[in-house]
Amino acid sequence: MGQITLQDVQKSFGPVHIIKGADLDVADGSFVVFVGPSGCGKTTLLRLIAGLEDVSGGKILIDGKNVVDTPPAKRGLSMVFQSYALYPHMSVRGNIGFGLKMAGLSKDETNRKVEAAAATLNLTPYLDRKPRELSGGQRQRVAIGRAIVREPKAFLFDEPLSNLDAALRVQMRIEVTRLQKQLGTTAIYVTHDQVEAMTMADRIVVLNGGKIEQYGSPLELYEKPANLFVAGFIGSPKMNFVTGELAGQQGATTIGVRPEHLKIERDGAGGWLGTIAVAEHLGSDTFLYVDAGPLGMLTARYIGELSLHAGDRVSLVPDPARIHRFDERGNALRG
């Protein structure tokens, strides 16, 4: 079992409040991603769950038991860090099995668990190699293997892919997601990359300034953001925001439209008129950055190739059903 519940969890360093009362339920077997900008508290919250930081208030329950006074080694969790933290003088086999050896498992039992983890992670051919003989992706898999063999209640991942190049990150996020589903072990994963969050998570926790802004499925956050912060953070490219008279016509202080929900027309008479400042032609997509005068710079996305270029006049027509409305406090207006 790996159900994790946070009840009004708080963390302060002196007068500075880092986590400001977090309430969260992580279901057994789920993949939950903490996402948010640098300094929002996501890694601190993960470290509180792991026991690497002491809480200033609140409870952390693992399978119903409050563990705030339980040392990290007895919480039944395994953590995978941003740095691989492998022992350079040990083989892959030695690195994966080190924790089991320290726990007093027999050599035969340790080898059995190490070889099973290596097979799961496609590391069997590399068991006798040293870390310096491995690629970045292979080293990260070794670090994950070291966590797997402990058979934890939950995995805690702290930006584990941030040291990899872009192509390898895509490959590894697929592998990590597949592995979590295969094992069925609860996972909490920290990242600043909202694309990573959207593609990997069952549910996403959006953090901002030490507060949980919203907790829900990726599509829920995309389609029904709770406020301006979530609306602007989730989605790539980010949502367009318009204020003033145009927003007032919608009964809102601010309206938002995602780039993919703007229809692009060549110098049309309706919609929001503007001049293309930059056109990005990616083949699969075309991104237009349009100077719409008093509305500001707007981004529009067209799926496929579109023969428009900087200097061309266009009209951007928002899909009425996909306009998001926000009040003066930045909270979403429904209905």
Order of alpha helices (4+ residues) and beta strands (2+ residues): beta-beta-beta-alpha-beta-beta-beta-alpha-alpha-alpha-beta-alpha-beta-alpha-beta-beta-alpha-alpha-beta-alpha-beta-beta-beta-beta-beta-beta-beta-beta
